């Protein structure tokens, strides 16, 4: 599957909101922790290291529309 970067968000809460919206719209999604985000998410439940959201290339335009509808 050819994944492309949809967006980068500052924390895990925003990333999880986007992941949930993509899944609700049947768009496969992958979240990648930046820096120490993965460890901080485990320890504190959130991080400010940043998260990248990836979607399949063929779903990119639809995913962008959903993201814009969410105010991102």
N, C-alpha and C positions, 0 to 999 in steps of 0.2 A: 504494500500500500504506500503510495507516494504522499507523504504528509507535508503540509506547508504551515508556516507560522501564521496563526490568526491574530494573536495579540500577546502582549506582555502586561501583566497586572501586578500591582505592588504587594498583594498579600493573598494568602490562601483562601480567605473568605470570598473575595471577589472571584477567584479562580473556580471555586466550587460552585458558585452561582452560574457561571458560564458553562461549566461542564454539565451541570444539571439541565440547563436550557438546551444544550446541543443534544443530549441524550433524549430529551422529550421530543425533539424534532428528528429523531432517528439519524443523527449525524455522529459517526464515530469520532471520538475525541481523545486526545492524549495530553496530560498535564505534566510539565517538566519543572521540577524545583530548580531555582537558581541559587548559587552559593550554598549556604548552610540551611536553606529553607526546609529541606526534608527533616533534618534533625530538630529544628526549631518548631516545626509543626507537631512533631511527636512530643516534645517537651512542654510546649506552651499552648498547643492547639492552633497556633497561627504564627506567621512569620512576616517580616517586612523585607525579606531578601528578594522577593519577586517570584513570579511563576509565569511560564510560557505555556500557551495553549496552542495545540496543533490539531488540524483537521485534514481530511483527505482533500487533495487538490480539486477533485470534481465537486466537492461540497463547499468550497471556499466562498463563493458568491452568496449562497444561501446562508452560510454561517455569519458572514458579514452583516447581512440584513437583520438577522436575529440579534446580533451584538448591538447594532445601532438601535434597534427597538428596545433594548435593555438600557440604553443611555450610555453605553461605553464608546 
